[in-house]
Amino acid sequence: MARVLLIDDDRDQLEIRALIFTHHGHVVDAASNAVDAIRIFQEAQPDCVVMDLRIPILADGLRLIRAFRGTPAFAGRILVLSGFPADLDGTPEASMIDEILAKPVRSDILLRLVKA
């Protein structure tokens, strides 16, 4: 299965998603802020990143997308979850992600996308 980095400033959502992914056999690392996300990303070398876009502000999410895609060794997927998916409209970061999903996101859809 995949090594997944989950990023969300809502700790309840982070915990729930971590449990779901772990239950389905994935190895999960989690971060609730941009600083921890960068550190864990570098240490864990995930296959897939599942992240909230505003953590807690849009600029943090955009910065993370650029940092992840700017890492030559990372060829994984970036799945963005957002209550405001239009935040990515017209941004360079929109072309750097694999999927943007409007919250709330069904777990089966998220699991299918991580598996892809």
Protein Blocks (a to p, Z undefined) as FASTA:
>chain_A
ZZdddddfblklmmmmmmmmmmnopacdddfbfklmmmmmmmnopabdcddfblcbfklm
mmmmmmmmmpmklccdcddddfblmlmgopaklmmpmbdcdddddfklmmmmmmZZ
